[in-house]
Amino acid sequence: MITVTPGAAAQIRAAAIESEAAGLALRIAARRDADGSIHYAMGFDDAREPDLRLTSEGIELVVSPGERDLLSGMTLDFVEYEQGDFRFIFINPNDAAPAPKSQGCGSGGCGCAGGGSA
């Protein structure tokens, strides 16, 4: 369903240690905007019923059931967007946007959803 690249997995692990979130899953959330593109968020969180749970590259992921179709086939990567500017990007065949969407999480971590809720 969701693929995490090795580079993204390494950054997620580092961010979990830095933010003292080791042991928590990475929640990925999505919603479709009026223009058809998908807005993404992610953060460390506990899994809840009836979350979908999956693992990719050793990273435990949780997704709300209502977002499953939006995220099906998505790849989460961590790339150098511009020189010295590293970001998570969402590459999703279900997204109407022409280019991968950037989360905006720089090399400082991936707890962008804030407070563990995405």
N, C-alpha and C positions, 0 to 999 in steps of 0.2 A: 504494500500500500504506500508507504513512505520510505524513501531511501535516504540515509544520511551518508555523506561522503566521508572518507577517512579524515580529511582536513577539518570538516565540520565537527566530527566526533572528537577529535583532539581538542578543539577549542571549547566544546561543550564541557568536556571533562575538566579542563583548566578553569573554566568559569564556575563550575560547581564547587571546586575546591576553594577558589578565591572568595566566593560568596557564601561559603559554609552551607552549601546545599547538597553536599554529597549524600547519596542515598535517595534523593528525590528524583522523580521522573521529569522529563521535559514535556510540558504540555504545549501542543501546537494548536492554535485556534485560527479560524478563517471565517470570513463573511464576504458575500458577494456585494459589491458596490453597485450603485445605479447604472454606471457605465458598463457593467458586465465584468470588470476586473475584480480580482480578489484581494482583500486586505488581510494581512497576516499578523499574528502576534505569537510570542512564545515566552515561556518562563518556567522556572522550576516549580513543581507542584506535587501534591499527593494524588494518587489515582483514586477515583471515586466510582461508585456504581452509577450508571452503567457504562463508564468510559471504555473505549476500545484501547487495548494495551498491545503494543508491539515493540520489537527490538530490532535495531539496525546498527551495525558496527559497534555493538555492545552498549548502545544508548537505549535506555528504556523510554519509550514515547507513550504519551496518552493523548487521546483525541475524543472529544464529545461525539456521540453517535450521529448527531445531526450535521456534523461537518465532514463526515466520512467521504461522501461523494465529492466534495470540493477538494479534498486533499489526496484522493486516489491517484496514484502514479506520480506524485510530487517528489522532487529531490531537494534536500536541504544541503547547501554547499557553503563553504567559507572561502572567500576569494579576495584577492587584492583588487579592489574596484578601481582605484587610482594609486599611483605610487605612494606607499605608506598608509593607505586607507583600506583597511581590511573590514569586510562585512559579510554577514550571513545573507545568502540570497535563496529565494524560493523559485525553483524551476518547475512549473506546473502546466501540464498539457490542458488542464481545465480552465486556465486563466486566459481571458480575452486580451490582456495587455500584451503588447508586442515584444517586450523584453522581460528578463527575469526581474522579479520584484526584490528590492533590497529591504532587509529588515531595519537597517540603520544601526545595528549593534556593531560597534567597532571592536577593536581588539580588547576592549575592556570587559567583555563578558556577553552573556546572552540572556540575562534576566530582564529583558525589555518589557515583558508584560506586567511587571511590577507586582510585588507582594505575593507572588506565587499563583496569581489568577490570570488567566489569559483571556 
